[in-house]
Amino acid sequence: MENDYLKDVSILVVDDQEFILNLVREMLRVLGAEHIYEAREGEEAWDQVNTRQVDLMLTDWYMKPVDGVALTHRIRNDQKSPNPYLPIIMMSGYSERARIFRARDSGINEFVVKPLSAKALFGRIVNVIEHPRQFVRTEQFFGPDRRRKKQEVDDERRGQGDKPKPEKKKAPLDMTQEMSQDEVDAFLNPDSVPEED
């Protein structure tokens, strides 16, 4: 990767921990980022999104008084939002399945599990820049397409061939289970994961 990859990208980093702000800033500088802005919580980030050009936002989840989920929802849905399509990468040390679902449903593009690794962060940044997902709007949601891989319909399923074999029932998901970075990536970007034979 070129060391000037992010030279012309304006990035807002939102986190209430000074250590994380410094760490992310240094990681971004390695990629050549020159336009890095910081906010300590969601309301401050909202003000910056409304007063400067921001091309990408990296936000922590847990902040007070306005957290990253509420900030993402506001950027996506507030009529005063200057850029509801802003690429948003959520960062959090909490990676339970229920939290990943909630972050996705708020409208994030990507999710990085803390403790941060440069590889995971850079991979998610490259993904939002080079492989953006289409946005969809429904009555309850606006954000990057949340749907899993499209299932192909074959003649057997349409009743044109032999009767389909009954599908095995899948065990319900444990929503309290922690997800690894690879599992989060596969969940948010199923089309980029090779299918097993």
Secondary structure, 3 states (H helix, E strand, C coil): CCCCCCCCCEEEEECCCHHHHHHHHHHHHHCCCCEEEEECCHHHHHHHHHHCCCCEEEEECCCCCCCHHHHHHHHHHCCCCCCCCCCEEEEECCCEHHHHHHHHHHCCCEEEECCCCHHHHHHHHHHHHHCCCCEEECCCCEEECCCCCCCCCCCCCCCCCCCCCCCCCCCCCCCCCECCHHHHHHHHCHHHCCCCC
